[in-house]
Amino acid sequence: MAGSSHGHTPAAWTGVIISFIGFCVAGVFMVAANPLGFWAGIAVILIGGIVGLAMKAAGLGMPKESAEMAAARARAGQAQTSA
């Protein structure tokens, strides 16, 4: 994965940060035995996923790989393993 930029986009970072905040909120309220706060945290987690997908749709995610790039990557991988 070191050669790729998997997840290094504004959409990915934003979605994960929002989801992490929701996870922390849900965890705190679960320990506090507050079901309403727990479900609010779960809602924030889901909102993080929606925001990430919306940002990806807006062009802030990874661009789609063309067929030429996929073929070039496959050739490069074969060249490395045969050498």
C-alpha positions in Angstrom: 0.0 0.0 0.0 3.0 2.3 0.3 2.9 3.0 -3.4 -0.7 4.0 -3.5 -2.4 7.0 -2.0 -5.3 4.9 -0.5 -7.4 7.1 1.7 -5.2 10.2 1.4 -8.0 12.5 0.3 -10.0 15.3 1.9 -13.2 13.1 1.6 -11.6 10.2 3.4 -10.0 12.3 6.2 -13.2 14.2 6.8 -15.5 11.1 6.9 -13.1 9.3 9.2 -12.7 12.3 11.6 -16.5 12.8 11.9 -17.0 9.1 12.4 -14.3 9.0 15.1 -15.9 11.8 16.9 -19.2 9.9 16.8 -17.5 6.8 18.1 -16.1 8.7 21.0 -19.5 10.3 21.8 -21.2 6.9 21.6 -18.5 5.4 23.8 -18.8 8.0 26.5 -22.6 7.8 26.6 -22.5 4.0 26.6 -20.4 4.1 29.8 -22.6 6.8 31.3 -25.6 4.5 30.6 -27.4 7.2 28.5 -29.1 5.5 25.5 -30.2 8.8 23.9 -26.6 10.1 23.8 -25.3 6.7 22.6 -27.7 6.7 19.6 -26.8 10.4 18.9 -23.2 9.2 18.7 -24.2 6.4 16.3 -26.0 9.0 14.2 -22.9 11.1 14.0 -21.0 8.0 12.8 -23.5 7.5 10.0 -23.3 11.2 9.2 -19.5 10.9 8.8 -20.0 8.2 6.2 -22.6 10.3 4.3 -20.4 13.3 4.4 -17.4 11.3 3.1 -19.5 9.9 0.2 -20.9 13.4 -0.6 -17.4 14.8 -0.7 -16.2 12.0 -2.9 -19.2 12.6 -5.3 -18.1 16.3 -5.3 -14.7 15.3 -6.6 -12.7 15.4 -3.4 -12.1 11.7 -3.3 -9.8 9.4 -5.3 -10.3 9.7 -9.1 -11.5 6.7 -11.0 -8.6 4.7 -12.4 -8.6 4.5 -16.2 -8.3 1.1 -18.0 -4.9 2.2 -19.3 -3.6 2.9 -15.8 -4.9 -0.5 -14.5 -3.1 -2.3 -17.4 0.1 -0.4 -16.7 -0.1 -1.3 -13.0 -0.6 -4.9 -13.9 2.4 -4.9 -16.2 4.6 -3.2 -13.6 3.5 -5.8 -11.0 4.4 -8.7 -13.3 7.7 -7.1 -14.1 8.6 -6.8 -10.4 7.8 -10.4 -9.7 9.6 -11.8 -12.7 12.8 -9.9 -12.0 
